[in-house]
Amino acid sequence: MSSFLFCTSYIDNRSRDHQSLRYDKWINYYSGIADELGVRNIFIFDDAGPATTEMASMDLDVIEVERGLPSTLRKTVNIFAFHDHLGRSSVDKYPGWWRSFTYSIVIARKYGFNKIVHIESDFYILSDRLIRFICGLDKGWTSLFSAYYGFPETAVQVIAEDSFHKLELLYAEAISSQYTFGHFAELILPISNVIKDFVGDRLGEVNVLLHWAATRSACGDVDYYGQLPSHVRPWSSEELQTLIKSLVNKSDPAGNPRAV
């Protein structure tokens, strides 16, 4: 099975959250486990970030979408850059993300891939069991689950070829609506399998991390985590356990986390 991994981006070194460092470390991390994940290529779809071209100094190609796609890809890692910035106008309107996300079907069809792995640039897969699970998926449209928010974790998705037609329909709808749906992606994406068996969440959010500290008195292995700040290097599972246990020790007698 021929697969690629991608994330969406807005590469802007003026922004603390979207500096090229964020994407550089994401590329390096997943390049190191690409074989285990079963992915052949790693792609970034960029919403016209001003620092995109600065990434070209790495061993990758920056491909400007509006100039047309090359017949073949020279590099394993590529950035597909859009010419105009769509961005995000409100909490539930983010046309830049919708364009980048749905464009993945164009790349899949163009270069003959039959599986798409989507992991956002601030999410990291830690455990071997989750890596093996992602590698082994060959049917359906699968996501993980955010236990804190109670919805599908759209930052980690796997779309197999039998669901490509769903992504093509979504891509057409995105174009016709000018990439504005007016609802959260979690309520729109036609995910067929929401997997709740893996341990993880958006632990870069303080409220989520503190909730974990209050409710997980014994923290086992963490399979994945999300919303890692750009300036923080990827944590190991052991480091996360240590952090969460330290927060547990700072809880009050009722089990509520104190401010840290």
N, C-alpha and C positions, 0 to 999 in steps of 0.2 A: 504494500500500500504506500502510495506517494503522498506525503503530508508536508504541510508547512505550518510554522508557528508565526503568529503576528500579534502586534499590539497597535493601538491608535496613539497618536502623539500630537503635541504642539511644542516644537523644540524652540525655546526662547530663553537665552541666557540672562535676560533681564528679569526673569521670573524665578523666584526661589523654588517653585514647585515643578518647573518645566525646563530646567537647565539640561544641557546635553549630557551632563553627568548621570542624570536619571536613566537615560536611554543607553548610555555607554555601559553602565553596570548591568542593566537588564540583558543587553546583548551578550556580554561576557559570561554572565551566569548561565544563560540558557544555551549558549554555544558549548559550554562544558558538559551539558547533559542532553544535548540534542539527539544523540544516538539512542540513549535510554528512553527518551520520549517518543522516538520513532519519527522525528521530523527531519526532512531533507534540507529545508531552507528556513531562514528567519527573516521576516519582513516587518517593516514599520510603515504605517500609513499616516502621513503627516499633513496636518491641517494648515499648510502654508506658514510654518514656523520660521521666523527670521534667522534662526541659527541652524537650519537644516543643512545648508551647504557646508557648514563647519564640520559636520560629521564625516564628510567625504575624505578626511585625512585618515580615517580608519580603513580597514580592509573591507570596504563595502562600496556599492554604487548608489548614487542618488539619481533616481529616475523621475523626471518631470512628467507627470501623467498627461498634461495637455499637449505635450509634444509627441505623444504616441508611445506605445510600449514596444520594446525591442523584441525581435522574434525569439531570442534566447537570452537567458540570464548568464552574465559572465561571472558573477560572484554568488557565494552562498548566502550572504547577508545583503539585503537591499532596502533602501528607503524609497517608497513611492510618494512623491511630494505633489500636493495639489497647488495650483497657482494662486487661488483666492482663499482667504481665511473666512470660514463660516462661524466658528466659535460656538459660544453658548450664551443665549440671550436671557435665560431664566432657569430656575431649578429643574423644570421639566421640558425645556426646549434646548436641545443641543445638536443642531444640524451638523456641526463639524464632526461629532462622533458618529452620527448616523451615516454620513457620507463615507467616512473611513471604514467603518465596520462593514457596511453592505458591499463596498467595493471589493472586498475579499473574494466574492464570487467571481468577479471579472478575472482576477488573477488566477483563481483555481481553474477556471475554464481555459484561459489563455495558455497556461503552461502544463496542463494535463494532470493536476493534482486531484486526488479523490478523497482527501480528508483535510479539514481545516481545524487547527488548534488555536484558540484565542486565549491569551493570558495577558492581562493589562500590565503596563510598565511598572506598576507599584505592587504587583502581586508576585509571590514566590512560592513555588512548589518545593516542599522539603523532603517528604518521605518517599522511600522506595516504593511503598505500596500504592501511593497515588500516581507516581510516575508510571508504574506498570499498568495501572488502570487506564490512564490516558492513552498509553501506547497501544493497549489492546482493544480500544473502542473501534468498532467498524460499522456501526449502525446507529441511526437516530441522531437527534440533536440534544446533547447532554450538557448540563451545567451542574456546578456545585450548589451549595445552599448556605445562606447566611442565617444562622440560628438567631442571632440578635435581632435582625430586622424581619425575619420570617418570610423571606422571599428568595427566589433563585439568585445565585451569585453570578451575575452576568459577566463579571470580570474573568471568569474561567469557564470557557465553553469549548465543546468539541462537536463539530458538524461533519458527519459522515456523508458520503456521496449520495446515499439514498434520501438525504434531506436537502440536497443542493437546490432542488426545485423550489423549496420553501424560501430559501435565501434569495433565489432569483426573483420570486414574487415580491419579497420584501424590498429588494433593491429597486424594482420597478415602481413600487409604491413610494419609496423614499424619493426617487427622482420626481415623480408627479406631484408630490407634496412639498417640493423644494427642501427635502430633508427635515421637515418639521412635523412631528406627530402629535405633540401636545400631551403626551403621556410618558411615564417612565418606561424605559426599555424592558424592565422586569414584567410589565403588564402587556407588552406587545410581542416580544420575541416568541416564535412558535416552538418553544423548548418542549421536547417530548419526554425527557428523562431528567428529573431533578434529584440528584444524589445527595443523601443526607448522612452517608456513612463515614465521611471524613471530617477530621477535627481541624477547625480553622475558622477565621472570620476576618473582618476588617480591623485588625488589631492596631493599626496606625491611628485609629480614632480613639481619643482618650476615653470617651464614654463607653465604647465597646471593650477596651482593654480593662477598664475598672470593673465593668460588669463581670468579665471573666475572672478577675481577681477575687471578686466577692462570691462567685458561684462555683468556682472550680478549686476546691480546697486541696485536691490532689491532681496535679496537672501531668498527664501522660504526654506521649509524643504528639507533636503538632504536625499535621500533614501539610498545611499551607497557611499563609497569612497574607493580608493585603493592606494597602495604603501605607506602605513604608515611605517615610519622608525621603526626599531626593538626596539629602546630605548624609543619610545614614546607610552604612553598608549592610548588605543582607545578613540577617541573623541566622544562626543555626537553631535547630530544634532545642538543643540543650540551653542555649542562651535565652531563648524565649521562656523555657520552663523556669529558669532562674529568675527572670524578670517578673513573671506572673506570681511565683511563690513569694518574691519580695513584696509584691503588692498585697498578697494575702496576709502577710505578717503585719501590714500596716492598716488592716481593717479594724473597725471598732468592734466591741463585744457583740453587737447585733449582726455582725457580718457585713456591714456597709463599709465600702472603701473610704478611707480618709483621703483628703487631697494630697497629691504627691508632687 
